[in-house]
Amino acid sequence: MLSIQGCPRPVTAWTQYATSLPEVSAMRELLVTNDPVLLGYVELLLTDQGIRPVVFDRHISVMEGSIGAFPRRLMVDDDHYGRAAGLLRDAGLSEWVKSDEQS
């Protein structure tokens, strides 16, 4: 039991979940695009290889009126960037890989 100022408080499922989350690490931008098909393909490609991508700005279209003015950013863990970039290059998508020089 946890206690706050002497009041016993049971450990909830949320507390157990929150303490079991992995440590958050730095993310790196791998791809920037407005193309939802390309984005979906790359997400699937990376996930299939055990790399968990995260798409930033996916829901910005609600704010922009679905005109596609804001590109979506596909991010990967900094430790997996090299492997993820290699997978995209092997798939013929090297022109889409965001490098440090393009930042």
C-alpha positions in Angstrom: 0.0 0.0 0.0 1.1 3.5 -0.8 0.3 6.2 1.7 0.0 10.0 1.3 0.4 11.9 4.5 -0.5 8.8 6.5 -3.7 7.9 4.5 -3.4 4.5 3.0 -4.0 4.4 -0.8 -4.2 1.3 -2.8 -2.0 0.9 -5.9 -4.3 1.2 -8.9 -4.1 -0.4 -12.3 -3.0 2.9 -13.7 -0.2 3.2 -11.2 1.0 -0.2 -12.1 0.8 0.6 -15.8 2.6 3.9 -15.5 5.5 2.4 -13.6 5.8 -0.4 -16.1 6.3 1.9 -19.1 9.8 1.8 -20.7 12.1 4.8 -20.4 11.5 7.4 -23.1 14.4 8.0 -25.3 15.3 10.6 -27.9 13.4 10.5 -31.2 14.7 11.4 -34.6 12.9 12.6 -37.7 13.2 10.0 -40.5 10.6 11.1 -43.0 8.5 14.2 -43.8 5.6 13.8 -46.2 2.1 14.8 -47.0 1.5 11.5 -48.7 -0.7 9.3 -46.5 0.0 6.2 -48.6 3.7 6.6 -48.3 3.4 7.2 -44.6 1.3 4.1 -44.1 3.8 2.0 -46.2 6.8 3.2 -44.2 5.0 2.6 -40.9 4.2 -0.9 -41.9 7.7 -1.6 -43.2 9.4 -0.4 -40.0 6.9 -2.1 -37.7 7.4 -5.4 -39.6 11.1 -5.1 -38.8 10.6 -4.4 -35.1 11.0 -0.6 -35.2 8.2 1.4 -33.6 7.6 4.6 -35.6 5.6 7.5 -34.3 3.9 9.9 -36.6 3.9 13.5 -35.4 1.3 16.0 -36.8 -1.1 13.2 -38.0 -4.2 15.0 -36.8 -3.2 18.5 -37.7 -5.5 18.1 -40.8 -8.4 18.8 -38.5 -7.0 22.2 -37.8 -5.9 22.9 -41.4 -9.2 21.9 -43.1 -7.7 18.7 -44.7 -5.8 20.7 -47.4 -2.5 18.9 -46.8 -0.6 22.0 -46.1 1.3 20.6 -43.1 3.5 17.6 -43.7 3.5 14.7 -41.2 6.7 13.7 -39.6 7.6 10.1 -39.0 9.9 9.7 -36.0 11.9 6.8 -34.8 14.0 6.1 -31.7 17.4 7.7 -32.1 19.0 4.3 -31.5 17.1 2.8 -34.4 17.6 5.6 -36.9 20.4 4.0 -38.8 18.6 0.7 -39.3 15.4 2.4 -40.2 17.1 4.7 -42.8 18.8 1.6 -44.3 15.4 -0.2 -44.6 14.0 2.8 -46.5 17.0 2.9 -48.8 16.8 -0.8 -49.5 13.1 -0.3 -50.3 14.0 2.3 -52.9 12.9 5.3 -50.8 16.3 6.9 -50.2 15.1 10.3 -51.5 12.6 10.4 -48.6 15.1 9.8 -45.8 15.6 12.9 -43.8 19.3 13.4 -43.0 21.0 15.8 -40.6 22.0 18.0 -43.5 18.3 18.5 -44.5 17.3 19.8 -41.0 
